[in-house]
Amino acid sequence: MLIRPLLAATLLVLLPLGPAVTASAQELDAKWLVGKWWGIGRTNVAQADYEVEFKEDGTLEGGSKSPYGITYYREGRWKIDSATILVEFVIDSPRSPVHGRKGSWTLNREGEELRGDGGRVPGAGSINITLRRAK
């Protein structure tokens, strides 16, 4: 007879974990991601403002403005791979030495933000990106 109350208590403790596990598996779906985002990219020497639009068809457009006044436009594609957003793009900034260069980001959802690695910049280290949904 003691087993039934113990089993019931165990189920009550474990049941709340079920929906949380399901919700975390659904955190990254295209509906949640699609739209305009803004934020910053930081290296160990500078910070730049970022604006990105993730589109329903798996493409993206956006840009960043360096502290030196150079605007870097990006066009590319994104896809969700498990719990990670993989982004590949080409930089379109004719006045910049990185014009035409390919780049990539690896982003993860942290609450209502996207955070991740934006590759490396020669002489400045890796870029840490944080994006929030634009309002």
matplotlib code that plots the C-alpha trace (Angstrom):
import matplotlib.pyplot as plt

x = [0.0, 2.9, 4.0, 1.0, 1.4, 5.1, 4.5, 1.9, 4.4, 7.1, 4.8, 3.8, 7.4, 8.3, 5.3, 6.3, 9.6, 7.7, 6.4, 9.7, 11.7, 9.2, 9.3, 13.1, 13.1, 10.8, 12.7, 14.2, 11.6, 11.4, 8.3, 10.1, 13.2, 11.8, 11.8, 14.1, 16.7, 19.2, 22.2, 25.9, 29.0, 32.0, 35.7, 38.4, 39.1, 35.8, 32.0, 29.7, 25.9, 24.1, 20.7, 19.6, 16.4, 15.8, 13.3, 10.8, 12.5, 15.8, 17.6, 18.8, 19.8, 21.4, 24.3, 26.6, 28.2, 31.7, 32.9, 34.9, 31.8, 32.1, 28.9, 29.1, 26.0, 25.4, 23.2, 23.1, 21.2, 20.2, 19.1, 18.3, 20.4, 19.0, 19.4, 21.7, 21.2, 23.8, 24.2, 26.4, 26.7, 28.8, 29.9, 29.0, 30.9, 32.8, 34.9, 36.1, 39.0, 36.6, 34.2, 33.1, 34.4, 32.3, 31.4, 29.4, 27.8, 26.7, 23.9, 22.0, 18.8, 19.2, 15.8, 14.6, 18.1, 20.3, 24.0, 26.9, 30.1, 30.5, 33.9, 37.3, 38.6, 42.3, 44.0, 40.8, 39.9, 36.6, 33.3, 30.7, 27.2, 24.1, 20.8, 17.3, 14.1, 13.6, 10.4]
y = [0.0, 2.3, 1.9, 3.7, 7.0, 6.9, 6.2, 9.0, 11.5, 10.5, 11.1, 14.5, 15.5, 14.2, 15.4, 19.0, 18.0, 16.5, 19.8, 21.6, 19.0, 19.2, 23.1, 23.1, 20.8, 23.3, 26.4, 26.8, 26.7, 28.8, 30.7, 31.9, 32.9, 34.7, 38.4, 41.4, 41.3, 43.8, 43.7, 43.9, 42.0, 42.4, 41.6, 42.2, 45.6, 46.9, 46.6, 47.0, 47.4, 44.6, 44.4, 41.1, 39.8, 36.1, 35.4, 32.5, 31.1, 30.5, 33.6, 36.6, 40.1, 42.5, 44.7, 45.9, 49.3, 49.4, 52.0, 53.4, 54.2, 51.3, 49.5, 45.8, 44.4, 40.7, 38.4, 34.7, 31.6, 30.2, 26.8, 25.3, 22.2, 20.7, 23.5, 25.7, 28.3, 28.0, 31.1, 31.5, 34.8, 37.0, 40.4, 43.2, 46.3, 47.7, 50.1, 47.4, 45.0, 42.2, 42.8, 39.5, 37.5, 34.6, 34.4, 32.2, 32.5, 29.8, 31.0, 29.5, 30.7, 31.9, 33.0, 35.6, 36.3, 34.8, 34.5, 33.0, 33.0, 35.2, 34.0, 35.7, 39.1, 39.3, 41.2, 41.5, 37.9, 36.2, 38.0, 37.4, 38.2, 39.0, 39.7, 40.6, 40.8, 44.2, 46.0]
z = [0.0, 0.6, -3.1, -4.5, -2.7, -3.4, -7.1, -7.2, -5.5, -8.0, -11.0, -9.6, -9.4, -12.8, -14.8, -14.8, -16.6, -19.6, -21.1, -20.4, -22.4, -25.2, -25.2, -25.3, -28.4, -30.1, -29.2, -32.6, -35.3, -38.4, -37.3, -34.2, -36.1, -39.2, -38.9, -38.2, -35.5, -34.3, -31.9, -31.6, -32.7, -30.3, -30.8, -28.3, -30.0, -31.3, -31.4, -34.4, -34.7, -36.6, -38.3, -39.9, -41.5, -41.5, -44.3, -44.6, -47.7, -45.8, -47.0, -45.0, -45.6, -43.2, -42.4, -39.7, -39.2, -37.8, -35.3, -38.2, -40.3, -42.8, -43.5, -44.4, -46.2, -46.1, -48.2, -47.6, -46.3, -43.0, -41.7, -38.4, -37.4, -34.2, -31.6, -33.8, -36.5, -39.2, -41.4, -44.5, -46.3, -48.7, -47.6, -50.0, -49.2, -52.2, -50.2, -47.8, -48.2, -47.2, -50.1, -51.6, -48.7, -47.5, -43.8, -41.4, -38.0, -35.6, -33.4, -30.5, -28.8, -25.2, -23.9, -26.4, -27.8, -30.4, -29.4, -31.0, -33.0, -36.0, -37.2, -36.8, -37.8, -38.5, -35.7, -33.7, -32.7, -32.8, -33.1, -30.4, -31.7, -29.7, -31.5, -30.2, -32.2, -33.7, -32.5]

ax = plt.figure().add_subplot(projection="3d")
ax.plot(x, y, z, "-o")
ax.set_aspect("equal")
plt.show()
